[in-house]
Each structure stands twice: as structure tokens, then as C-alpha cells.
């Protein structure tokens, strides 16, 4: 098990019945766990010539920016329609 996996908290029936939301914030709060999470994600794309990482709000901003940094790529945040850039 990776160090971040034990920190991810499942929240059943959120935001609606039948969905299990995975709360990543405890893993973000642990420096070693967050680094391992980012390293694992970035490893999937290393050497692929990625120049931009797109992250959907809100957790995608946190994870996407960190992965982009690891890959030496730019980061593009995506927002819901009608939100400020």
C-alpha cells in the first residue's frame, strides 16, 4: 500500500446516495504522502512529452499543478462555466 492510500477517507452517499466520495485532503496534509501521490501520478506520464497539465476545479488544481511541476510542464486550470478565470 502506498503511504497516501491509508489516508484517503471514503465518504459514502456524498454528494448523493450511491456515490462514495474519496476525501484526499488528509493525504494532502501529509508531506510524504502528498509527494508520493504526485510522484506516482507523474510517473505515468514521464517521457510522454507532456507540455501542459489540465486540472479541473477544485482538487484538480491542487494535484494537477503539483504533477505539472514534477513533469516540467505548464498548468491550465479549468473552471465551471460562468466562473472567473
Protein Blocks (a to p, Z undefined) as FASTA:
>chain_A
ZZklmmpccdehiabehiacddfklmmmpmklmmmmmmmmmmmmgonlpabdcdddfklm
mmmmmmmmmnopacdddddehiaZZ
